[in-house]
Amino acid sequence: MLNKIIDEFLNYLRENRPHILKHPHFSDYINDFSRYMSLPMHEGRIAFWPCLDEKCAETPLDKYYFYQDTWAAKRIFDIRPKRVVDVGSTALFVGIISQLIPTVSIDVRPLSVSLHGLECQQASITSLPFEENSIELLSSMCVIEHVGLGRYGDELDTQGSVKAFKEVSRVVRLGGHLLFSVPTSHTPGLSFNAHRIFSKEHVFQLLPNFVLKEEMFLFPEPGPEENVASLKGFQYCVWCSHMIKVDGEVSQIGGEKNSVG
């Protein structure tokens, strides 16, 4: 009986999904199924659903997102704003944040979810639906580098990232917090249509009314800023930045903040 069930499944795959048969772990799947069926069971119904890529020594994850999202979450929980406005960060990040602090999620592809504490709106980071100097804390993790490249259905715009930095600068209030991350290197550039790569100096120029409070560099493991100099070609690290808006322009060189206004 068991062999008949397996044969029927194999015949179905040959006719409908032959690529699964070629997967290097498919034979392990069939062996596991046979062994499982020989054990005492309680399931009333059983179906085939091959999951073939998850037997590995370590849990796979994107370390850039793991480290940056946990870093940003800690900053938010330490600050405890009355409300968080997030633009384009991951759904899991804003979902978790919203269960502790009321959160507004802004995205060109709005989240189609219903969750207490989370308000989802469709809008672009280049035209935010907020008044000037009105946001206590705005987060935007690994977003600004994509703006204007069309990757997520937004309009092509060579100045997309510049406009995004100006817009978040407009809406964050004096004394307010800006949490963001972007690819960073000593040699700026564009990998179309994935992302832009910035230098810190360029970002400081685009945010003249902000001072740097805290930062982290991901390679993808956290590392010192001096490792940026060793990046070659279009390599980059992810720079996570916590900035605060001040009254007047500032000049930031390295880690120093020098008021010029």
Protein Blocks (a to p, Z undefined) as FASTA:
>chain_A
ZZmmmmmmmmmmmmmmmmlmmpmklmmmmmmmmmmmmpccfbfbdcddddfklgcfbdcd
dfklmmmmmmmmmmmmmnopabdcdehiafklmmmmmmmbccddddfbdcddddehiacd
dddfklccbdehkbfbdcdehkllmgonlmnopacdfklmmmmmmmmmmmpcghiacddd
ddddfbdcdddfkbccddfklmmmmmmmbccfbdcddfkbccdfklmmmpghjbccdddd
dddddedddddehjbccdfZZ
